[in-house]
Amino acid sequence: MLFMLIVKASTNSETGNRPNPELNEAMDKYNEDLVAAGVRVMAKGLHPSSNSMRISFPEPGGEPVVTEGPFAEPNNLVAGFILIDVESKEEAVEWAMRMPDPQGYGEGQIELRQVFEF
């Protein structure tokens, strides 16, 4: 079963503040554990929304609308993700609970979502 651990953005990640060295080490260890267990498929961090754009479709059949970032409300944005392949939802939850605070400033938030497999 595929699950995505979605790391939500924060005020710090949106301003480009990188986590402290201790958190980087903890995240490296967490990723090493995922790889050693054979469950990590992919893990990536994203640039702040100031380097992004949204493409929306406000009218059915109409032209898409492009809006340049940055975007407000960082907790509604994604700062990165880890894709894992596990045996059960319970195992996915266990891995999610082991992740260190991804922001390191008490702002960390992870959303766990199952991926459709067709």
Secondary structure, 3 states (H helix, E strand, C coil): CEEEEEEECCHHHHCCCCCCHHHHHHHHHHHHHHHHCCCEEEEEECCCHHHCEEEECCCCCCCCEEEECCCCCHHHCEEEEEEEECCCHHHHHHHHHHCCCCCCCCCCCEEEEECCCC
